[in-house]
Amino acid sequence: MTYSTLVKTSELAAHLDNPEWAVVDCRFSLTDAEQGRNSYLQGHIPGAVYAHLNEDLSSPVLPGVTGRHPLPEVDELAKRFSGWGIEGGVQVVAYDDLGQGGLGSAARLWWLLRWLGHEAVAVLQGGWAVWQGENRPRRTGVESRSPRRFTPRLQARLVAEAEEVERIRLDPAYRLLDARGVDRYRGENETIDPVAGHIPGAVSAPYMDNFEADGRFRPAEELRERFNGLLGKVLAEKTVVYCGSGVTATYNLLALVHAGLGEARLYPGSWSEWITKLERPTAR
């Protein structure tokens, strides 16, 4: 069986010794870039390799040009996946510590793999918190997997750039969703980016509303109801999602697929790229 959205802790536990399953720890903190790696070293799911958001899942920032987490170059990302022992047919499971103060970058890895044509990737339901809470096995230190050859099959349709966002943001045939918290959407309590507010025409759709209080994803039928309310008659294929830097927005993209509504597109540069050009409109 292939998992393409979420996988339960019990299902992962049953496959820890399966070389055709690759586990990737994606814990990361915006306030301390080494916190996730240190947490991994102190304890992680057995067999897991570590993916650093800045170093592995993003390319270098170009000040005044890109957002805070630009997409990696395809060839570099494919090499990284190869080094983690990922190839066609390998089931990848990503997890993080969303809900424990982490940024929630497991869905970023989920989306990046799908962007390069690998669909056998899922996010661990409840993440590290649930795994720990169930007293499941853990290891310390650094782990690695035998390299394999990852062949990218770029899915360019999953990306929307700033120029397209400008064209569709007020078009009723499309929907632009802002995945940040309501306060940042309104332009309140902005502590990360130098300009507060949102892209005019965007609808507020906080990514944390996809989760139960314990950090687990809400049931598919509840997610379907949520996004049907946000999208109305607009299809997922005509929906673009953004956040601060193209990371947490991927949790809305994952929720849409898990709800059976299809694949929306990511504006990877998101708000932090949008505001690099003064002529782009903003709203509060």
N, C-alpha and C positions, 0 to 999 in steps of 0.2 A: 504493500500500500504506500502511496506517495502522499506526503503532507505538504500542502501549498499555502496554508494560512497559519493555523495554530496547531500545536501538538501538546498533549497533556504530559505532566511529569511522569505519570505511570508508564506511558508509551515510550518516553525517552529512556527511562530507567531500564526497560526491557531490552534496549538496544545499545547500551553503553559499550558492550564488547564487540559490536558489529562494525567492522572497518568500512562498511558502506554508509555509515552514518558519521557526519562531521559536526561537532559541537563547537560553537564560537561564542565566547564571552565578550559582550559588547558594553560592559559597564563604563560609564564616563561621567565626569562632572565638569560643568562649565566654569565653576569657581576654582577648581584644582585639577588641571589636566592630567596629573599623575595618580589621582585618587583611584580611578578605575583599575589601572594596572596594578597598583599596590594591593587593592582588594582582591584582585585575581591571584596574585602571588600568595596571599594569606589564606585563600580558600576558593575553590571553584569546582564545577562539575567535572568528574573524572574524564580525562581525555580532551578537555576543551582547550583550544588555542585562544589567544587573546587578540582582539581587534581594537586598535586605538582609533577613536573617531578622527582626530586631527592627522595622524600619521598614516593610517591604513585606509580609511573610508572617505577621505577628502584629499584634494590637491592643495598646494600652498596658496594662501590668500594673496591677492594682488590688491593692495590698499587703493581705495577709490574706484576700483573696477569690478571686483567680485564681491560676493557675499562672504559670510564668515566660514562657510564650509563648502567650497566649490566642489563639483563632481571630480572624481579622479579621472585621469586619462585612461581610456579603455585598455590599452596594452599593459599599463602598469597594474591596473586592477586585476586583469586576467592573470598576470604573473603572481600577484598576491594570492589569488584563489588557488592557483596551482600549488603554491608553497604550502597552503593549508590542506592539501590533499583533496581538493574538490575537482571533480570532473562530472561529465554527464552521467546521470544515474545515482550519484551520491546524494543521500538525503542530508540536507544541512538544517541544523537547529540553532537558532540564535537566541540569546537571552541577555537581559540587563537587570538593573535594579530600579526600574521605574516604580515610583511610589515610595521609595526609600531615599529620595533626594537626588536620584540620578537623572540624567537627561533623557534616557530612553532611546538609545540608538540601535537597538536590535532590529527595529523595523527599517532603519536605514540600510542595514546589511541585507535584509529581506528584499527591499526594493532594488538595491544595486544588483543583486543576483538576477532578479527578474528583468532588469534593464539590459543585462547581458545575456538574456535568453535561458536562464536556469530556473525552472519552475519548482523543482523539488527542494523548496526551502520554506521553513515555518518558524514562527516565533513561539517560544515556550510559554504556555499559558500560566500566568502568574509570576514568571521569571524566577530570579534567584531567591526572592522572599518566600515564595511557596515551596521551592525546592528545600530550602533551609528549614522552613516550618514543618515539613514532613520528615525531617531528620534523615534525609537521603544522603548517600555517600558524597564525600568531598575530598579533594586533594590540594596540596600546596605546591608552590614552585612553578616553573615553566614547563609546558608540555608542547609537543610538536607531533605532526602527522607526516607520514611518508608522502613526498610530493607526487602529484599527478599532473596531467595536462588538461587545463581548462581551456576550452575553445569558445570564445565569445561570439554570440549571435545578437548583435546590437538591436534593441527594440526602440528605435528613435521615436516612435509614436507615443512613448510614455513620458516624454519631456515637452514642456512648453517654456519658451524663453520669454524675456521681458517684452519684446516687441509684440508677441502674440497676446500676452496678458493685456497689454494696452488696447489691442483691437477688440478683445472679447469682454472686457470687464463690465461694460454697460449693456451688452447685447443680451436680451432676454432669452435667446436660444442657448446661451451658455450659463454656467455658474462658476463663480470664483469663491473659494472657501478659504477663510483665514483660520488656521488651526491653533493659533496662540490663545492664551487665556483672554477672557473678556476684558480685563483691565488694560492689557496691552493693545487689544483691538481698539478700545476707546481712546487710547493715547494717555492712559493713566499708569503710574508706577513703572515707567519704562526705565530699566536699569541696565539694559544690555546694549541697545543700539542708540546712536546719537540723535535720531529723530523719532518722535513718538507718533502713533497713529496707525492707519491701515490704508490699503490701496482702495480708492473710491470705487464703489460697486461691489466690493467683497462682502460676503455674508460671514458672520462670526460662527465658527464651528470648532470650539475648543477640543483638542485631541483627548484631553483627560476625561471628557464626557463619554468616551468609549468604554470606560472601565468601571468595574464594581469597586466597592470600598476596599476590598482586600487586594486589589491590583490585578485581578483577573479580568479578561475581556468580557463584556456583557454578552448574553446569548445572541445568536445570529438574528433571531426574529426582532429583538429589541433594537439592534443596530439597523436593521432594515427599516423599522418604523422611524428611527431617528433621522436617517439620511433621506428617506422619502419626504419627510417634513422639510428638510433643508433644500432638497433639489426640486421638489414639485414634479413637473413633467420633464425636467431636463435629465438626459441620460448621463450615466457616469462618464461615458466616452467624451462628452462635451463639458466635463467638469475639470477645473484646474485647482489644485490645492497648494497653498504656501504656508509658511510659518515664519520664524525668524531667519533661519539659514538652511532650510531644506532638510531638516532632520526629523523633528517631531511631526511634521506634516505627513510623513510616511505612515504614521499610525492611523490617520484617516484613510489613506489609500488601502492599507491592510484591512481596515474595518469594512470598507466598501466591498472588497473582494470576498471577505468572510461572510458578509450579509447576502452575497449572491447578486449584487447589483452591478458588477463589472469593474473594469479598471479605469479610474480617472488618471489624470496626468499630474506630474509634479512640476512646479516652477522651482527649480533647484536653487537659484540665487535668492529667492524669497525676499522678505522685507529688507534684509541687510544689503542686498544688491540693488533693490528698487530705489532706495534712498541715496545711492551714489550719484545719481543724476538729478540735478535741481529741477530740471524741466518736467520730471515725472510728478504727477499730482499725488497728493496725500490728503487724508481726511482724519478728523478727530471727532 
